[in-house]
Amino acid sequence: MENPAHVERQVLPVDIACVGFGPATGGFLSTLSRALADGDPAFESRAVPGMPLQVVCYERADDISFGVSGVATRAHGIRESFPDLDPAQIPMAHPVGHEKLVYLLDPLGTSRRSATLRGLDRTLRALRRILPLHDEALELPWIPGFMRKENGLLLSLGQFNAWVGAQLMGSGQVQVWPGMPVSEPLLEEGGVAGVRLVDQGLDAAGKPESGYMPGMDIRAALTVIGDGPVGAVGQRLDEHFGLPEGNLQRDWAVGMKMVVDLPEACVLPAGTVLHTIGYPEPEIFGFLYVYPNNTASLGIFLPSWLHSPVRASYRYLQHWMQHPYVWQHLDGGTMRSWGAKTLQESGRRGEPHLVGDGYARIGEGSGSTNVLTGSGVDEAWTTGTLLAEGVLELLAQKRPFTRENLEAAYVQRRRQSWVEKEGRVAEHARDGFQLGFVRGLLGMGLAGLTRGRLHLGGRPRRAREHVPTLAEYYRGRIPAAEIESIRETCASSGTPLHEALMERAGWPPVRYDGKLLVSHQDALLLGGKVQAPPGYANHVIFLDPSLCEGCQQRLCVGVCSGQAITPGDGCGVPQFDREKCVHCGACLWSCTQAREGDPERGNIAFRAGAGGLHSAEN
Amino acid sequence: MSQGFHLVVCGSIVPDPLQTLEPIQGAEGPALKNEMMLPAVLDPWAGHALYEAAHLAAATPDSKVWLVSLGPRAKLQQLMMTIAPKAAFELVALDGPAGGFTEAWETAEALAECIKTIPGLDRSRLLLFGGCASASRDAGVTMQMVGERLEISDQFLAVDELTPQENGTIRILERIEAGRYQVSECAGPPLVAAWATGRLPEPPNNAQLGMQNMRSIMPALQKAQPARVGAEGVEFLEVEVPKQRRNTRVVEDASVDEMAREIVEWIRK
């Protein structure tokens, strides 16, 4: 069998190759395809002379509708692209109605709260007669303008992507290919000459089997990278070209969510937006968006700057749902769908090189997410439309896609856009969370109210610089010897360590109801419908086994959204089960072991892989 | 063999069974909620037929595969993006409803009339493939009726293997009752093979093949003729999709033996 490194590959020439189909690529292709359909001027393909411009997009997931996000967006950019947008045409879409920002107190006394926060909780409870405090929650009387989504839209990202994709494919101007992961960019002469699709017919270790088919090289004059925060192509470019001076990608979050059929008795009208802070841990934000037909999208965000080595997102999601303020709306509901994804929360500060010879970057992986307004989809969409405008300009002028030309046509547009202006305001807005939850909130408020002129806090730290070991974290609550004993028990029984420690620390067991409160694995199967087609190599790789063997935190195991990473035999290298992976990528940024020669990266490689979530409703 | 086969595969969309499927009463009868937005996949039986046809064509010089697909044009286009990279074929599209609420004989009529008009199709070399239970609410009658309309008398339903022989005959392995196979040998084309599962795995995605196919697929979709199929005169009194049954109980401290015993009892029921 041939060695994949030296095998001869088929080559497919196209004009523009896009990587990843999400809102950014949706915006790019929508703008581009309209101009191409207009036909004035007509652009002939250089890759295939005599044919119209050949524009292809390769999406990793099995369908373009398998993206994950419950979205509350002001939809500025989306509405610019679709001025007559009727939300009724998109399943699960609805105009934003009533918005609430809610501080959740700790009804169990188990949340990890600072003395300041405990004092705040005591004060609030003491003032319950004069404050709008009920169900262990305080509905804040005012939502800062920068957080509001009034006149905006609630969307299911999966359904929105499907709606956009149907229009694109109906135009016949571009081709969107799902189920085709891209493994890497073709790096040539200081630029990008296209992309390579993943090899098929491999075993888990990446060795060719009988049906081996080398991934094809797609050569393109322009490669558009919109593969999200943990996409393989974006990662490779960052490794190869580095980040611009001063930029950092150290802030992340894993968002875990469900789509739920609300109980019939639920009184929340469609369009309701609830954002919560304070519980189950102070730093964990929650959301609940009510769609039409008594369904809702809800979930939590678990940030990288959580100063805790316990990262059991699913368990935290269940405790958040059972908070009295939230549970009053959910009790009796049924899970329809479940999913998780990584959010790149460095925003503008994490911006990579946006262009180079033959490539341009758009969307979340290009640093477009706004962490102050809590918005990413509209920003990503807009970066795509801006690139399309630039590309059309270059095509009309018959100018090549060089770094200089793309700087002038795309980057300059982006610098003058609202995405950039608001991104600059948000750039340091969350730095205060490095110092604690309360200072983090103050910092956000300060940055928002002063348009970014003032903020609190310092530089974001790497995971290994601030995440304590379990023994350090539980010091004074659980003896170190008992932690080791629990670790051994969990290893022998194959049960999650972090959940066992949470229960030992006082979190009550979750009583499954088989509908909404279900086991983690049931959420994968019933909600995420997780799939792993055969013939692909493992995409999560533990690079240096010795680093894993010496790791105390093992955040990769605890944070894994699908329980796909388990401790492994004898506390050595963790084991990866591709059939459970939802491709959220949380393991990538949670690793506390620095990669040799690259302190910004951990010991886990997160490569391109097929399958994952298979639900169209997330 | 002096001449290759002309392989016509009838195959269309079904909703992705992993999604939430909710029957509703639409303006024109039963439908699935948000059906046009649900991801669609190639009917699995027809998928086996297509992959077997492509494999046979690749192994038999001078052969060609047509995929005759009846479905909503927009959904067919979506489907093509997932199957075009897997097998070489020429699409012949019919724009009409596809799903569980059309009558098999109407579908068969539309497919047969369409096949009769395929330019260059030599019906003496025709191997007509399809899924054994496709487009029939599992009744398994559609391919038989298409074959009858094309006057093909050699029909094999629930085929798992089809092997051309050196002497020009074709050997067919066909499922029959009681988990047994029937082995048949027929003189050659034309014949109808309604496939069960076949023997081939789903082919890998080949981007180049996908692009090549798309060059003929897009014009075919644009030329798709409307097909008047439905369920005229049929009244659906009640519609429901198969439901996963799930009863969750929380039982603490159960031994492995107890769990195994309970699972066995549950299976026996």
Interface residues (C-beta under 8 A of the other chain):
Chain A: Q10 L12 V14 Q54 V56 Y58 D62 D63 S65 F66 P91 Q159 A162 W163 G165 A166 M169 G170 G172 Q175 V176 W177 P178 G179 M180 L197 Q200 G201 G211 M213 M216 I218 R336 S337 R511 Y512 D513 G514 V518 D522 L526 K529 Q531 P534 G535 H614 S615 A616 E617
Chain B: D16 L18 Q19 T20 N34 M36 M37 L38 P39 A74 Q77 Q78 M81 T82 P85 P201 P204 N205 N206 A207 Q208 G210 M211 M214 M218 Q222 Q244 R246 N247 T248 R249 V250
